[in-house]
Amino acid sequence: MAYVLIVDGQVKKMKDNVKKMQEMMKNWTKPLFERKNKPFAPDDLVQQHDAAIGPRLDDIKTDGKEIHKLMKDTVDHIRPDKKSYTWLAYVDYVNGLIIEGVTIGIEGSMNFLADQINISFNKHHQLLPMFDIRVDLRDRDVCFDPTIGSNSRGNGIKDIIYKIIEDFISISIQTPRLDSGNGDYLVEIKDQFTLFGCMQVISNNMIEIEQATQDFIRQYQDKEFLWKETLEENFEAFLNTGEDPREQKHVILNDDGQEIEDESFEWMANKILVGVETRQPPLDNFDEKIIFLTQVKNEIAEMKTSVDIGWLRVNVNPLIREL
């Protein structure tokens, strides 16, 4: 009977300690990314995230130490043969619980982030944008600052999102392994299919916002002559739509009343019109061009200075000033 009571006490201690571990790991499911109710410049959002995630990861690291203490408490109470198959199986079982806890924690943060960068989700919940970015002219091209995709400086919107995901995955390195006492759970986490699915959703949402921002850029295509060409180039092209009198046939009547080529015009043109722009469109063409450019000017004046594209707020003022 005494033996039964001892075994019952040992089993109870093992169950209680496992339950405490699981309760601690439930806290890991709280998203590691916090979204504020206003848009931030990308650098500011990164700083805000870095400041917030540090203490959260420290808490998880503390939980990891507590899990090891609970495991030691179990060992002290049941004094197992640490090389026995039964004990090794138990360690593997608890190890699996930790891998599950880490996976669920990362999955929770990734699912939360996936929602935050989903255009339909933002529209349905009427959320304010996360990022405040600019659209500007650079090297005769309309572009976002920072870029929507990745860039060499690593400060594109996609770079920032993927850096945040790396912070989620770092949950796996906060707790030392139970089976060896050192190392981490990063290798096991990289093989979790549920996380592959979360990553695919995030990737699809990034493709969605990249397409939406490209659609936004395309609305300016009818005005690209304003930045693709200099004023001189555009005016030169306009003049070239006119006729050059030197290319026209100039005739005079001879004594017999017949038309002959006026060689004096060609002689004069070769003497005094060398290097002179002689193409001149009709005055009606000038009027049409002025009306067209006035219309373009009015359209630019009526452009919105700020546009929300899903979870991005775009400041259009820099582009409007350039145009």
DADADA-V698973 format. One record per backbone hydrogen bond with DSSP energy under -0.5 kcal/mol. CO is the residue of the C=O (numbers start at 1). NH is the residue of the N-H. E is the energy in kcal/mol with one decimal. If there is no record, write none. Layout:
CO:NH:E / CO:NH:E
This chain:
1:5:-2.2 / 2:6:-2.1 / 3:7:-2.6 / 4:8:-2.8 / 5:9:-2.3 / 6:10:-2.3 / 7:11:-2.7 / 8:12:-2.4 / 9:13:-2.4 / 10:14:-2.4 / 11:15:-2.6 / 12:16:-2.9 / 13:17:-2.4 / 14:18:-2.1 / 15:19:-2.6 / 16:20:-2.2 / 17:21:-2.1 / 18:22:-2.5 / 19:23:-2.3 / 20:24:-2.0 / 21:25:-2.2 / 22:26:-1.2 / 23:27:-0.6 / 24:27:-1.1 / 25:28:-1.1 / 26:29:-1.5 / 27:30:-1.1 / 33:35:-0.5 / 34:36:-0.5 / 36:38:-0.7 / 40:132:-2.4 / 41:44:-0.5 / 41:45:-2.4 / 42:46:-2.2 / 43:47:-2.2 / 44:48:-2.4 / 45:49:-2.5 / 46:50:-2.8 / 47:51:-2.1 / 48:52:-1.6 / 49:53:-2.6 / 50:54:-1.3 / 51:55:-0.6 / 52:56:-0.9 / 53:57:-2.6 / 54:58:-2.0 / 55:59:-2.1 / 56:60:-1.8 / 57:61:-2.4 / 58:62:-2.3 / 59:63:-2.3 / 60:64:-2.2 / 61:65:-1.7 / 62:66:-2.1 / 63:67:-2.4 / 64:68:-1.8 / 65:69:-2.0 / 66:70:-2.5 / 67:71:-2.1 / 68:72:-2.1 / 69:73:-2.4 / 70:74:-2.0 / 71:75:-2.1 / 72:76:-2.8 / 73:77:-1.4 / 74:78:-2.2 / 75:79:-2.6 / 80:82:-1.0 / 81:84:-2.2 / 84:88:-2.3 / 85:89:-2.2 / 86:90:-1.9 / 87:91:-2.7 / 88:92:-2.2 / 89:93:-2.0 / 90:94:-2.5 / 91:95:-2.7 / 92:96:-2.1 / 93:97:-1.6 / 94:98:-2.0 / 95:99:-2.3 / 96:100:-2.4 / 97:101:-2.6 / 98:102:-3.0 / 99:103:-2.5 / 100:104:-2.8 / 101:105:-2.1 / 102:106:-2.6 / 103:107:-2.9 / 104:108:-2.3 / 105:109:-1.8 / 106:110:-2.6 / 107:111:-2.7 / 108:112:-1.9 / 109:113:-2.4 / 110:114:-2.6 / 111:115:-1.8 / 112:116:-1.8 / 113:117:-1.5 / 115:118:-1.6 / 117:119:-0.6 / 118:122:-2.2 / 119:123:-2.3 / 120:124:-2.9 / 121:125:-2.1 / 122:127:-2.2 / 123:126:-0.7 / 130:40:-2.6 / 131:133:-0.5 / 131:313:-2.9 / 133:315:-3.3 / 134:145:-2.9 / 135:319:-1.0 / 136:138:-0.5 / 136:143:-2.8 / 141:138:-3.0 / 143:136:-2.9 / 145:134:-2.1 / 147:157:-2.6 / 148:158:-1.6 / 151:154:-1.4 / 156:160:-2.3 / 157:161:-2.4 / 158:162:-2.4 / 159:163:-2.0 / 160:164:-2.1 / 161:165:-1.8 / 162:166:-1.9 / 163:167:-1.6 / 164:168:-1.6 / 165:169:-2.4 / 166:170:-1.3 / 168:171:-1.9 / 169:172:-2.0 / 170:173:-1.5 / 171:174:-1.5 / 172:185:-2.4 / 174:176:-0.5 / 177:181:-1.3 / 183:177:-0.9 / 185:189:-2.1 / 186:190:-2.0 / 188:191:-1.2 / 189:192:-1.8 / 191:193:-0.6 / 192:195:-0.6 / 192:196:-1.3 / 193:197:-2.1 / 194:198:-1.8 / 195:199:-2.5 / 196:200:-1.9 / 197:201:-1.8 / 198:202:-2.1 / 199:203:-2.4 / 200:204:-2.5 / 201:205:-2.2 / 202:206:-2.0 / 203:207:-2.2 / 204:208:-2.2 / 205:209:-2.0 / 206:210:-2.2 / 207:211:-2.3 / 208:212:-2.1 / 209:213:-2.3 / 210:214:-1.8 / 211:215:-2.2 / 212:216:-1.6 / 213:217:-1.9 / 214:218:-2.1 / 215:219:-0.7 / 216:219:-0.7 / 217:220:-2.0 / 218:221:-1.7 / 220:223:-1.8 / 221:224:-1.6 / 223:226:-2.0 / 224:227:-1.2 / 224:228:-3.0 / 225:229:-1.1 / 230:234:-2.5 / 231:235:-2.3 / 232:236:-2.4 / 233:237:-2.2 / 234:238:-1.9 / 235:239:-2.5 / 236:240:-1.9 / 238:241:-1.4 / 239:242:-2.0 / 243:245:-0.6 / 243:280:-1.3 / 244:247:-2.0 / 244:248:-0.5 / 245:248:-0.7 / 248:250:-0.6 / 249:251:-0.5 / 250:262:-3.5 / 252:260:-3.0 / 254:257:-2.2 / 258:254:-2.7 / 260:252:-2.9 / 261:263:-1.3 / 262:265:-0.8 / 262:266:-1.1 / 263:267:-2.3 / 264:268:-2.5 / 265:269:-3.0 / 266:270:-2.3 / 267:271:-1.1 / 268:272:-2.8 / 269:273:-1.8 / 273:276:-1.8 / 276:278:-0.7 / 278:245:-0.6 / 280:243:-0.7 / 282:285:-1.0 / 282:286:-1.2 / 283:287:-2.1 / 284:288:-2.4 / 285:289:-2.4 / 286:290:-2.4 / 287:291:-2.3 / 288:292:-2.4 / 289:293:-2.7 / 290:294:-2.2 / 291:295:-2.0 / 292:296:-2.2 / 293:297:-2.4 / 294:298:-2.1 / 295:299:-2.3 / 296:300:-2.2 / 297:301:-2.1 / 298:302:-1.4 / 300:303:-1.3 / 305:316:-2.5 / 305:317:-0.9 / 307:309:-0.6 / 307:314:-3.5 / 308:310:-0.6 / 309:312:-1.9 / 311:130:-1.9 / 311:131:-1.7 / 312:309:-3.2 / 312:314:-0.6 / 313:133:-3.0 / 313:315:-0.6 / 314:307:-2.3 / 314:316:-0.8 / 315:135:-2.0 / 316:319:-0.6 / 316:320:-2.3 / 317:321:-2.6 / 318:322:-1.6 / 319:323:-2.5
